[in-house]
Amino acid sequence: WNSVDAKLMDSAPAHPQMLSGFEPYTDGLDAQTTNSGVPDSLLDGDSVLHNRYEDWIRGYQRIPNVPEVPWSYDGPDSSPDLWSTLNKNFQLCDPDLTGKMSSPINIPTDRALPACYGDSFPVKNGPEWVGGAEGLTELFDRAYTVDVQHCEQECKICDAKCKAAPEIAETSEHKAMVLDRIVFHTPSEHKIDNVAAALELQFYHCIKDEAQDHMPCTPKLAFAILFQDGGASASNPAWMSKFFGTLSKVGNKPQELAKGMKFEEISAAINPLFTRYYNYVGSQTSPPCYQGVQWMVGKDVMELSTSVIEGFKMRQGENVRPEFQLGYRQLQLMSKESDTHWTYDGPRGEKWWPSQKEYASCGNGAPDCEKLSNQVLRDKCIAETKVQSPVDIYTRECMPNKNYGGLPCVQPIGLRPIKFDVGTSSAEDLLIYIKDGECQPLTNEFNAYTYAVKVPGNVKMTYVNTIYTLSEIEFHTPSEHSFDGMLGVMEVQFKMDKTGCVTTGNGKCVTPNNNVNTKLHLAIVFEQGATSPQFVENLANAASAATGTPEALIPDMKFLDISVNIHALLSTYFFYDGSLTTPPCSTAVTWLVVKTVFSVKSEHLEMIKKVLPGGTENNREMQPLNSRGLSVAGTIQL
């Protein structure tokens, strides 16, 4: 939004005059107009707006002792396009003045940036109410809108009961809020991709610790839930049925009609469903059209029966303010962090992993495995905790009559050929993305970001007569594996899944084979040096453009461009049985760690590391080798 819009938001009247019936015109009234409006000084830089505003003020003269015209949705002299002319407190309803920041809007879903809230994110809490044990009162506002309040109108200033209103916890997006009122609209005011729903519930909240001396209070946070007509047989929430049962009795004075109904009934039903919502900054959708309201519009549209929808339509008619364009405002699609989302650091970092039943194998044996449901699973989990990856690789090779003073050595096993079959990969581009990058922007301090490349084209590697298919390549900084206690500055991992075996004439797998292990991971460790392989340079240059969506960021780059860079250097490799280095830390993984340490230039390393914000790292802590042995093999490249 432009600077005038921003200033209008900040200057929204804090304490508007709530006129009742009429107000005699006086010269002093015009002199005080700007106390609850837009100070002239804010418009000095825009002569057009300034002159238009001044002309409007001078022309605003109500005849003495003639009642003001109440605003409406369809009156010839009081409809939404005329709201700003009805009352000096309504100038923020003028679409020419505030339309770029007003509500409701049509929500274009293709413009919504995916974002998240939860333990690992700056926004910790979503729209979830706490409290609400007091009764609810209902009324009609100008005979158009069914309005539900959390306590009696008089209590909004003085009664202690209002302190028990439902609350929304403070987040980085807003202060602690209290619910003020619920408003029903038929059809919905907000649209999603130009489609209106049958009904919309709006929940207006005010700042909890901000004193209010007028009714209703100034809203700063609003939730909206959309409902569609689910047909005659659709089931209705119990709380909605209670409201529907009181429709015929609702008048223009607050009454507790749904006897015994508490807001807790509504929040208990809605809180679990309202975990995905569209987020933008707009305004109140009715006079006085307060600006600077943070809107959260539920993504999931709920269902109501036709009878309920039609009942509200018959009782209040069409009560919708015309929509505004989103314009240059930011629109986010917020989602709640999943229960199993993990990170490398922070509240859901490595120490948190084994606390989850699904990730118990990432832990330290029996204490972390006891949470599993039966002894078979517990025993399997304990065994898996003892064969985790990554590990420190000692490079001393066992030799006859050679004693390393009791230190372990690597057992040489001679030639064990491996080879890549590039398949159809020479015809398909590599797809580059950032793992754990679904939530934008990719600047979260606590994350599992990993620069990665999806490899299409059915690239295969044969290892001990077992066939594995390459799915993706990952970059870790610093390295996950180390040599003799020394980490590299980077590790590139080629991740493959078992897809078959070399067979005999009768279709049986040739033995020996590696069929027991379902995954094969090839790792290359890098040290900082004067040169980089060409594929590393190319991928480093594309890192800044990577998002959470796999894309062909380097035209014409194929896996063949990588394989020709590495084949000649795969002459020797260490191998051992281990696990995934990320949750769920499952085992049955054969690791091949190339003995040759590759070189990467500092500039290319920094480009890749910038994928991780704030100098964070994406390598798991070193795991004990325990009783596992390390072996070293040679290979013939074909």
C-alpha positions as CSV (number, residue, x, y, z in Angstrom):
1,W,0.0,0.0,0.0
2,N,1.1,3.6,-0.5
3,S,2.1,6.0,2.2
4,V,-1.3,7.7,2.4
5,D,-3.0,4.3,3.0
6,A,-0.4,3.5,5.7
7,K,-1.1,6.8,7.5
8,L,-4.8,6.3,7.3
9,M,-4.4,3.0,9.0
10,D,-2.5,4.6,11.8
11,S,-4.9,7.4,12.1
12,A,-8.1,5.3,12.4
13,P,-10.3,7.0,15.1
14,A,-9.6,5.6,18.5
15,H,-12.8,7.0,20.1
16,P,-15.4,7.9,17.5
17,Q,-18.6,9.8,18.5
18,M,-21.4,7.3,18.6
19,L,-24.4,9.4,17.6
20,S,-27.8,8.4,18.8
21,G,-30.8,9.7,16.8
22,F,-29.5,13.1,15.7
23,E,-26.9,15.7,16.4
24,P,-27.6,19.5,15.9
25,Y,-25.2,21.1,13.5
26,T,-22.8,23.6,15.0
27,D,-19.8,25.5,13.8
28,G,-17.8,23.8,16.5
29,L,-18.7,20.4,15.1
30,D,-16.8,21.0,11.9
31,A,-13.9,22.4,13.9
32,Q,-13.6,19.2,15.8
33,T,-14.1,16.8,12.8
34,T,-10.4,16.0,12.4
35,N,-10.1,14.8,16.0
36,S,-11.8,11.7,14.9
37,G,-10.8,11.8,11.3
38,V,-7.7,12.3,9.1
39,P,-5.6,15.2,10.3
40,D,-5.1,17.8,7.5
41,S,-1.3,17.5,7.8
42,L,-1.4,13.9,6.6
43,L,-2.8,15.0,3.3
44,D,-0.7,18.0,2.6
45,G,1.5,16.0,0.2
46,D,-1.5,15.1,-1.9
47,S,-3.4,18.1,-3.1
48,V,-6.2,16.1,-4.8
49,L,-7.0,14.1,-1.7
50,H,-6.6,17.2,0.5
51,N,-9.0,19.4,-1.5
52,R,-11.5,16.5,-1.8
53,Y,-11.5,16.0,1.9
54,E,-11.8,19.7,2.7
55,D,-14.8,20.0,0.3
56,W,-16.5,17.1,2.0
57,I,-16.0,18.6,5.4
58,R,-17.5,22.0,4.3
59,G,-20.4,20.3,2.7
60,Y,-21.3,18.2,5.7
61,Q,-24.1,20.2,7.3
62,R,-27.0,18.3,8.8
63,I,-30.2,20.2,9.3
64,P,-30.8,20.9,13.1
65,N,-32.9,18.4,14.9
66,V,-33.2,16.1,11.9
67,P,-32.2,12.5,12.7
68,E,-29.2,11.1,10.9
69,V,-29.7,8.5,8.2
70,P,-28.6,5.1,9.5
71,W,-26.3,3.1,7.3
72,S,-27.7,0.1,5.5
73,Y,-26.7,-2.5,2.8
74,D,-29.3,-1.6,0.2
75,G,-31.0,1.8,1.1
76,P,-31.1,4.3,-1.7
77,D,-29.5,7.0,0.5
78,S,-27.5,4.7,2.9
79,S,-25.9,1.9,1.0
80,P,-22.2,1.0,1.2
81,D,-21.1,3.5,-1.5
82,L,-22.7,6.3,0.6
83,W,-21.6,5.2,4.1
84,S,-18.8,7.9,4.2
85,T,-21.4,10.7,3.7
86,L,-23.7,9.6,6.5
87,N,-21.6,10.4,9.5
88,K,-18.3,12.2,10.1
89,N,-17.0,9.1,11.9
90,F,-17.5,7.0,8.7
91,Q,-15.0,8.8,6.4
92,L,-12.8,5.6,6.4
93,C,-15.6,3.9,4.6
94,D,-14.9,6.1,1.5
95,P,-13.5,3.6,-1.1
96,D,-11.6,6.4,-2.8
97,L,-9.8,7.2,0.4
98,T,-9.1,3.7,1.8
99,G,-10.2,1.2,-0.9
100,K,-6.7,-0.2,-1.4
101,M,-6.6,-1.4,2.3
102,S,-10.3,-2.3,2.8
103,S,-12.3,-5.4,3.3
104,P,-13.8,-7.7,2.2
105,I,-11.7,-9.0,-0.7
106,N,-11.8,-11.7,-3.3
107,I,-9.0,-14.1,-2.3
108,P,-6.9,-15.2,-5.4
109,T,-5.5,-18.5,-4.1
110,D,-2.7,-18.5,-6.7
111,R,-1.2,-15.3,-5.0
112,A,-1.2,-16.8,-1.5
113,L,2.3,-17.4,-0.2
114,P,2.5,-20.6,1.9
115,A,3.6,-19.9,5.5
116,C,3.5,-21.8,8.8
117,Y,3.0,-21.3,12.5
118,G,4.1,-23.5,15.4
119,D,7.0,-24.2,17.7
120,S,9.6,-23.9,15.0
121,F,8.3,-20.7,13.4
122,P,8.3,-17.0,14.4
123,V,4.5,-17.2,14.6
124,K,3.9,-19.6,17.5
125,N,0.1,-19.7,17.7
126,G,-2.7,-19.7,15.2
127,P,-6.3,-18.6,15.7
128,E,-7.2,-20.6,18.7
129,W,-9.5,-19.4,21.5
130,V,-9.0,-20.0,25.2
131,G,-11.8,-19.4,27.6
132,G,-15.4,-18.4,26.9
133,A,-17.4,-19.7,29.9
134,E,-19.8,-16.7,29.9
135,G,-23.1,-16.7,28.2
136,L,-23.7,-15.2,24.7
137,T,-26.3,-12.6,23.9
138,E,-27.9,-12.1,20.5
139,L,-29.3,-9.0,18.7
140,F,-30.1,-7.6,15.3
141,D,-28.0,-4.6,14.3
142,R,-30.2,-2.3,12.2
143,A,-32.4,-5.3,11.4
144,Y,-29.8,-6.6,9.0
145,T,-27.1,-8.6,10.8
146,V,-27.5,-11.3,13.5
147,D,-24.9,-10.1,16.0
148,V,-23.7,-12.3,18.9
149,Q,-21.9,-10.7,21.8
150,H,-19.8,-12.4,24.5
151,C,-21.5,-10.5,27.3
152,E,-24.1,-7.8,27.8
153,Q,-23.5,-4.5,26.0
154,E,-23.3,-2.6,29.2
155,C,-20.5,-4.9,30.5
156,K,-18.2,-3.8,27.7
157,I,-17.1,-0.8,29.9
158,C,-17.7,-1.7,33.5
159,D,-18.6,-5.3,34.2
160,A,-15.9,-7.7,35.4
161,K,-17.7,-10.5,33.6
162,C,-16.2,-9.3,30.3
163,K,-12.7,-10.2,31.5
164,A,-13.8,-13.8,31.0
165,A,-14.2,-13.2,27.2
166,P,-12.5,-15.8,24.9
167,E,-8.9,-14.8,24.3
168,I,-6.4,-15.3,21.5
169,A,-2.7,-15.5,22.7
170,E,-0.2,-12.9,21.7
171,T,2.0,-13.8,18.7
172,S,4.6,-12.0,16.6
173,E,1.7,-10.9,14.4
174,H,-0.6,-9.3,17.0
175,K,-1.1,-8.6,20.7
176,A,-3.2,-10.6,23.0
177,M,-6.9,-10.3,21.9
178,V,-10.3,-10.7,23.3
179,L,-13.4,-11.7,21.3
180,D,-16.0,-8.8,21.1
181,R,-18.7,-10.1,18.7
182,I,-19.7,-12.6,16.1
183,V,-21.5,-11.4,12.9
184,F,-23.4,-13.5,10.4
185,H,-23.4,-12.5,6.7
186,T,-25.5,-14.1,3.9
187,P,-24.0,-14.7,1.4
188,S,-20.3,-14.5,2.4
189,E,-18.5,-11.2,2.2
190,H,-15.2,-12.8,1.3
191,K,-14.9,-14.7,-1.9
192,I,-12.3,-17.4,-2.8
193,D,-11.3,-17.3,-6.5
194,N,-14.4,-15.2,-7.2
195,V,-16.8,-17.7,-5.6
196,A,-18.9,-16.6,-2.7
197,A,-20.0,-19.0,0.0
198,A,-23.6,-19.2,1.3
199,L,-22.8,-17.8,4.8
200,E,-19.9,-16.2,6.6
201,L,-19.2,-16.0,10.3
202,Q,-17.0,-13.1,11.3
203,F,-15.3,-13.0,14.8
204,Y,-14.1,-9.5,15.7
205,H,-11.4,-9.1,18.4
206,C,-10.0,-6.1,20.3
207,I,-6.7,-5.7,22.0
208,K,-7.0,-7.2,25.4
209,D,-5.0,-4.6,27.4
210,E,-6.3,-1.5,25.5
211,A,-8.9,0.5,27.4
212,Q,-12.2,0.9,25.5
213,D,-14.6,3.8,26.2
214,H,-17.0,3.1,23.4
215,M,-19.1,0.3,22.1
216,P,-18.3,-1.8,20.2
217,C,-14.6,-1.6,20.7
218,T,-12.1,-1.0,17.9
219,P,-11.4,-4.3,16.2
220,K,-7.8,-5.3,15.3
221,L,-8.2,-9.0,14.5
222,A,-10.9,-10.7,12.7
223,F,-11.6,-14.4,11.8
224,A,-13.9,-15.5,9.1
225,I,-15.3,-19.0,8.5
226,L,-17.2,-19.7,5.3
227,F,-20.1,-22.1,5.0
228,Q,-21.6,-23.7,1.9
229,D,-25.0,-25.2,1.4
230,G,-24.6,-28.9,2.0
231,G,-28.1,-29.8,1.0
232,A,-31.1,-30.9,3.0
233,S,-29.4,-33.8,4.7
234,A,-26.2,-32.0,5.8
235,S,-25.6,-32.2,9.5
236,N,-25.2,-29.0,11.4
237,P,-22.9,-28.3,14.4
238,A,-24.9,-28.4,17.6
239,W,-23.9,-24.8,18.4
240,M,-25.2,-23.6,15.0
241,S,-28.5,-25.4,15.6
242,K,-28.9,-23.5,18.9
243,F,-28.5,-20.2,17.1
244,F,-30.8,-21.2,14.4
245,G,-33.5,-22.1,16.9
246,T,-33.5,-18.6,18.3
247,L,-33.6,-16.7,15.0
248,S,-37.3,-15.8,15.3
249,K,-36.8,-14.2,18.7
250,V,-33.8,-12.0,18.0
251,G,-34.6,-8.3,18.4
252,N,-32.6,-5.1,18.5
253,K,-31.7,-5.4,22.1
254,P,-29.1,-7.9,23.4
255,Q,-30.8,-11.0,24.9
256,E,-29.4,-14.4,26.0
257,L,-31.7,-16.4,23.8
258,A,-29.7,-19.6,23.5
259,K,-30.0,-20.3,27.2
260,G,-26.9,-21.9,28.7
261,M,-24.9,-21.7,25.5
262,K,-21.2,-20.8,26.1
263,F,-18.7,-19.8,23.5
264,E,-16.6,-22.8,24.6
265,E,-19.0,-24.9,22.6
266,I,-18.1,-23.0,19.4
267,S,-14.4,-22.9,20.0
268,A,-14.2,-26.6,20.8
269,A,-15.7,-27.3,17.4
270,I,-13.9,-24.7,15.4
271,N,-10.4,-24.7,16.9
272,P,-9.4,-28.1,15.5
273,L,-10.7,-27.1,12.0
274,F,-9.2,-23.7,11.7
275,T,-5.6,-24.7,11.2
276,R,-5.3,-23.4,7.6
277,Y,-6.3,-19.8,6.8
278,Y,-5.6,-16.9,4.5
279,N,-4.0,-13.9,6.2
280,Y,-4.1,-10.3,5.0
281,V,-4.5,-6.8,6.4
282,G,-7.8,-5.0,5.7
283,S,-10.6,-3.2,7.5
284,Q,-13.9,-3.7,9.4
285,T,-16.5,-4.5,6.8
286,S,-19.2,-2.2,8.3
287,P,-19.1,1.4,9.6
288,P,-17.0,3.0,10.9
289,C,-14.8,0.8,8.7
290,Y,-11.8,0.8,11.0
291,Q,-8.5,0.2,9.1
292,G,-5.6,-2.0,10.1
293,V,-7.6,-5.1,10.9
294,Q,-5.7,-8.4,10.5
295,W,-7.9,-10.9,8.7
296,M,-7.7,-14.6,9.0
297,V,-10.1,-16.3,6.6
298,G,-10.4,-20.1,7.0
299,K,-9.3,-22.1,3.9
300,D,-11.6,-25.0,4.5
301,V,-15.3,-24.3,3.7
302,M,-17.7,-26.0,6.1
303,E,-21.2,-27.3,5.4
304,L,-24.6,-26.3,6.8
305,S,-28.0,-27.7,5.8
306,T,-30.1,-25.8,3.4
307,S,-32.7,-25.0,6.1
308,V,-30.2,-23.2,8.2
309,I,-28.8,-21.2,5.3
310,E,-32.2,-20.2,4.1
311,G,-33.3,-19.4,7.6
312,F,-30.5,-16.8,8.0
313,K,-31.3,-15.4,4.5
314,M,-34.9,-15.0,5.3
315,R,-34.2,-13.3,8.6
316,Q,-31.5,-10.8,7.6
317,G,-31.5,-10.7,3.8
318,E,-28.4,-9.9,1.9
319,N,-26.0,-8.0,4.1
320,V,-22.7,-7.9,2.2
321,R,-20.4,-5.0,1.5
322,P,-19.0,-5.0,-2.0
323,E,-15.6,-6.6,-2.4
324,F,-12.3,-4.8,-2.8
325,Q,-9.2,-5.9,-4.7
326,L,-6.2,-7.3,-2.9
327,G,-4.0,-5.0,-4.8
328,Y,-0.4,-4.9,-3.6
329,R,-1.2,-6.3,-0.2
330,Q,0.5,-9.5,0.9
331,L,-1.7,-12.6,1.1
332,Q,-0.5,-15.6,3.0
333,L,-1.8,-19.2,3.3
334,M,-0.9,-20.1,6.9
335,S,-0.8,-23.7,8.0
336,K,-0.2,-25.3,11.4
337,E,3.1,-27.0,11.8
338,S,2.6,-30.8,11.6
339,D,3.1,-32.9,14.8
340,T,6.0,-34.7,13.1
341,H,7.8,-31.7,11.6
342,W,11.5,-31.8,12.7
343,T,14.4,-29.4,12.4
344,Y,18.1,-29.5,13.0
345,D,18.0,-27.0,15.9
346,G,15.5,-25.3,18.1
347,P,12.5,-26.7,19.9
348,R,12.2,-29.6,17.4
349,G,15.9,-30.1,16.9
350,E,17.9,-33.4,17.3
351,K,17.2,-33.7,21.1
352,W,13.5,-33.6,20.3
353,W,13.5,-36.3,17.6
354,P,13.4,-39.4,19.8
355,S,10.7,-37.9,22.0
356,Q,8.3,-38.7,19.2
357,K,7.1,-42.3,18.9
358,E,7.6,-42.2,15.1
359,Y,11.3,-41.2,15.6
360,A,12.2,-43.3,18.6
361,S,15.0,-45.0,16.5
362,C,16.8,-41.7,16.5
363,G,17.4,-42.0,20.2
364,N,19.6,-43.8,22.7
365,G,18.2,-47.2,23.1
366,A,15.7,-48.5,25.7
367,P,14.8,-45.2,27.3
368,D,13.6,-43.8,24.0
369,C,12.1,-47.0,22.7
370,E,9.9,-47.8,25.8
371,K,7.1,-45.6,24.4
372,L,6.4,-48.1,21.6
373,S,3.3,-50.3,21.9
374,N,4.8,-53.8,22.1
375,Q,8.0,-55.7,22.9
376,V,8.7,-56.6,19.3
377,L,8.7,-53.0,18.2
378,R,10.7,-52.0,21.3
379,D,13.4,-54.6,20.5
380,K,13.6,-53.6,16.9
381,C,13.9,-49.9,17.9
382,I,16.7,-50.7,20.4
383,A,18.6,-52.6,17.7
384,E,18.2,-49.7,15.3
385,T,19.5,-47.1,17.7
386,K,22.8,-49.0,17.7
387,V,23.4,-48.7,14.0
388,Q,22.8,-45.0,13.3
389,S,24.5,-42.7,10.8
390,P,26.6,-40.6,10.2
391,V,29.8,-42.0,11.7
392,D,33.5,-41.0,12.0
393,I,35.4,-43.1,9.5
394,Y,38.9,-44.2,10.6
395,T,41.1,-44.6,7.5
396,R,43.7,-47.1,8.9
397,E,43.6,-50.1,6.6
398,C,44.2,-53.5,8.2
399,M,47.4,-55.1,7.0
400,P,49.2,-58.4,7.9
401,N,51.5,-58.1,10.8
402,K,50.5,-54.5,11.3
403,N,49.5,-53.4,14.8
404,Y,47.8,-50.1,15.4
405,G,48.1,-50.3,19.2
406,G,44.7,-51.7,19.7
407,L,43.0,-49.1,17.4
408,P,40.5,-50.4,14.9
409,C,41.3,-50.6,11.3
410,V,39.4,-50.8,8.0
411,Q,39.1,-54.2,6.5
412,P,40.0,-54.2,2.7
413,I,37.8,-56.5,0.6
414,G,39.3,-56.0,-2.8
415,L,37.3,-55.0,-5.8
416,R,33.5,-54.4,-5.4
417,P,32.4,-52.7,-8.7
418,I,29.7,-50.1,-8.7
419,K,28.4,-48.2,-11.8
420,F,25.8,-45.7,-12.7
421,D,23.5,-46.5,-15.6
422,V,22.3,-43.0,-16.6
423,G,19.1,-44.4,-18.2
424,T,17.1,-41.7,-19.9
425,S,18.5,-39.0,-17.7
426,S,20.3,-37.4,-20.7
427,A,16.9,-36.3,-21.9
428,E,15.5,-34.8,-18.7
429,D,16.5,-31.7,-16.7
430,L,17.5,-31.8,-13.1
431,L,14.9,-30.3,-10.7
432,I,16.4,-28.1,-8.0
433,Y,14.7,-27.2,-4.7
434,I,15.0,-26.7,-1.0
435,K,13.7,-29.4,1.3
436,D,11.5,-28.3,4.1
437,G,10.8,-25.2,2.0
438,E,7.1,-25.4,1.8
439,C,6.6,-22.4,4.2
440,Q,7.8,-19.0,2.9
441,P,9.9,-17.0,3.2
442,L,12.8,-19.4,3.6
443,T,14.3,-17.5,6.4
444,N,13.2,-19.5,9.4
445,E,15.9,-19.8,12.1
446,F,14.8,-23.3,13.1
447,N,14.6,-25.4,10.0
448,A,15.4,-28.6,8.1
449,Y,16.4,-26.8,4.9
450,T,18.6,-28.8,2.6
451,Y,19.6,-27.8,-0.9
452,A,18.6,-30.8,-3.1
453,V,18.2,-32.0,-6.7
454,K,15.6,-34.4,-7.9
455,V,17.0,-36.7,-10.5
456,P,14.5,-37.9,-13.2
457,G,15.3,-40.4,-15.9
458,N,15.6,-43.7,-14.0
459,V,19.3,-43.4,-13.1
460,K,20.4,-46.7,-11.5
461,M,23.4,-48.1,-9.7
462,T,24.2,-51.8,-9.3
463,Y,25.8,-52.8,-6.0
464,V,26.6,-56.4,-5.1
465,N,24.0,-57.6,-7.6
466,T,21.2,-55.4,-6.1
467,I,19.8,-52.6,-8.3
468,Y,19.1,-49.2,-6.7
469,T,17.5,-46.2,-8.4
470,L,18.7,-42.6,-7.7
471,S,16.0,-40.3,-6.5
472,E,17.8,-37.2,-5.4
473,I,21.1,-35.5,-4.4
474,E,21.5,-33.5,-1.2
475,F,24.0,-31.0,0.0
476,H,25.0,-30.8,3.7
477,T,27.2,-28.1,5.2
478,P,29.4,-29.1,7.0
479,S,29.8,-32.7,6.1
480,E,27.9,-35.4,8.1
481,H,30.6,-38.0,7.9
482,S,34.1,-37.3,9.0
483,F,37.5,-38.9,8.3
484,D,39.7,-39.6,11.4
485,G,37.7,-37.0,13.4
486,M,37.9,-34.2,10.8
487,L,34.7,-32.9,9.2
488,G,34.6,-31.7,5.7
489,V,33.1,-28.3,4.8
490,M,30.4,-30.0,2.7
491,E,29.0,-33.4,1.8
492,V,27.0,-34.4,-1.3
493,Q,24.8,-37.4,-0.9
494,F,23.3,-39.5,-3.7
495,K,20.2,-41.2,-2.3
496,M,19.0,-44.4,-4.0
497,D,16.2,-46.9,-3.3
498,K,16.2,-50.6,-4.0
499,T,14.2,-51.4,-7.2
500,G,15.4,-54.8,-8.2
501,C,18.3,-57.2,-8.5
502,V,20.5,-58.9,-11.1
503,T,18.7,-62.1,-12.0
504,T,19.6,-65.5,-13.3
505,G,18.1,-67.1,-16.4
506,N,15.1,-68.4,-14.3
507,G,14.4,-64.9,-12.9
508,K,15.9,-65.4,-9.4
509,C,18.2,-62.9,-7.8
510,V,21.9,-63.6,-8.2
511,T,23.8,-64.3,-5.0
512,P,25.5,-62.8,-3.2
513,N,23.5,-59.7,-3.1
514,N,22.7,-56.7,-1.0
515,N,18.9,-57.2,-1.0
516,V,18.6,-57.0,2.8
517,N,19.3,-53.2,2.6
518,T,16.5,-51.2,1.0
519,K,18.6,-48.0,0.5
520,L,22.0,-47.2,-0.9
521,H,23.6,-43.8,-0.2
522,L,26.7,-42.6,-1.8
523,A,28.5,-39.8,0.0
524,I,31.3,-37.5,-1.2
525,V,33.1,-35.3,1.3
526,F,34.5,-31.9,0.3
527,E,37.3,-29.7,1.6
528,Q,37.8,-26.0,0.7
529,G,40.2,-25.6,-2.2
530,A,41.2,-23.8,-5.3
531,T,38.7,-25.5,-7.7
532,S,35.2,-27.0,-7.8
533,P,33.8,-29.7,-10.0
534,Q,31.8,-28.1,-12.8
535,F,28.5,-29.6,-11.5
536,V,29.1,-28.0,-8.0
537,E,29.8,-24.6,-9.6
538,N,26.6,-24.9,-11.7
539,L,24.4,-25.9,-8.8
540,A,26.0,-23.2,-6.5
541,N,25.1,-20.5,-9.0
542,A,21.5,-21.7,-9.0
543,A,21.1,-21.9,-5.2
544,S,19.8,-18.4,-4.7
545,A,16.9,-19.1,-7.0
546,A,15.8,-22.3,-5.4
547,T,12.4,-22.5,-3.6
548,G,10.4,-25.3,-2.0
549,T,9.1,-26.3,-5.4
550,P,11.4,-28.5,-7.6
551,E,12.2,-26.6,-10.8
552,A,14.6,-26.9,-13.7
553,L,16.7,-23.9,-12.8
554,I,19.6,-24.8,-15.0
555,P,18.4,-25.4,-18.6
556,D,19.9,-28.4,-20.2
557,M,21.7,-29.7,-17.0
558,K,21.3,-33.4,-16.9
559,F,22.6,-36.1,-14.5
560,L,25.2,-37.1,-17.1
561,D,26.9,-33.7,-16.4
562,I,27.4,-34.9,-12.8
563,S,28.3,-38.5,-13.5
564,V,31.2,-37.6,-15.8
565,N,32.6,-35.3,-13.1
566,I,32.7,-38.0,-10.4
567,H,33.2,-41.4,-12.0
568,A,37.0,-41.0,-12.3
569,L,37.3,-40.2,-8.6
570,L,35.3,-43.1,-7.2
571,S,38.2,-45.5,-7.3
572,T,38.0,-46.4,-3.6
573,Y,35.2,-46.1,-1.1
574,F,34.5,-47.0,2.5
575,F,31.2,-48.8,3.2
576,Y,29.2,-49.8,6.3
577,D,25.6,-50.5,7.3
578,G,23.8,-47.6,8.9
579,S,20.6,-45.5,8.8
580,L,19.0,-42.4,7.5
581,T,20.6,-39.2,9.0
582,T,17.2,-37.6,9.3
583,P,13.9,-38.8,11.0
584,P,12.6,-41.4,11.2
585,C,16.3,-42.6,11.3
586,S,15.3,-46.0,9.8
587,T,18.0,-48.5,9.1
588,A,18.7,-51.0,6.3
589,V,20.9,-48.4,4.6
590,T,24.2,-49.2,3.0
591,W,26.5,-46.2,3.0
592,L,29.3,-45.8,0.4
593,V,31.6,-43.0,1.4
594,V,34.1,-42.1,-1.3
595,K,37.7,-42.1,0.0
596,T,38.8,-39.2,-2.2
597,V,38.1,-35.8,-0.7
598,F,36.8,-33.4,-3.4
599,S,37.6,-29.7,-3.5
600,V,35.1,-26.8,-3.5
601,K,35.9,-23.1,-4.0
602,S,35.0,-20.9,-1.1
603,E,32.7,-18.7,-3.3
604,H,30.7,-21.7,-4.4
605,L,30.5,-23.1,-0.8
606,E,29.1,-19.8,0.4
607,M,26.5,-19.8,-2.3
608,I,25.2,-23.2,-1.1
609,K,25.5,-22.3,2.6
610,K,23.3,-19.2,2.1
611,V,20.4,-21.5,1.6
612,L,20.6,-22.0,5.3
613,P,19.7,-18.6,7.0
614,G,21.8,-17.1,9.8
615,G,24.7,-19.5,9.5
616,T,22.7,-22.5,10.5
617,E,23.9,-26.0,9.7
618,N,22.1,-29.1,8.3
619,N,24.2,-32.0,9.5
620,R,23.3,-34.6,12.2
621,E,25.6,-35.1,15.1
622,M,28.1,-38.0,14.8
623,Q,26.8,-41.4,15.9
624,P,28.8,-44.1,17.6
625,L,30.0,-46.9,15.4
626,N,29.4,-49.5,18.2
627,S,30.2,-53.0,17.1
628,R,30.0,-52.3,13.4
629,G,33.0,-52.8,11.2
630,L,34.2,-50.5,8.4
631,S,35.4,-51.9,5.1
632,V,37.1,-50.4,2.1
633,A,36.6,-51.5,-1.5
634,G,37.9,-50.6,-5.0
635,T,35.8,-50.2,-8.0
636,I,36.0,-50.4,-11.8
637,Q,34.2,-47.5,-13.6
638,L,32.3,-48.4,-16.8
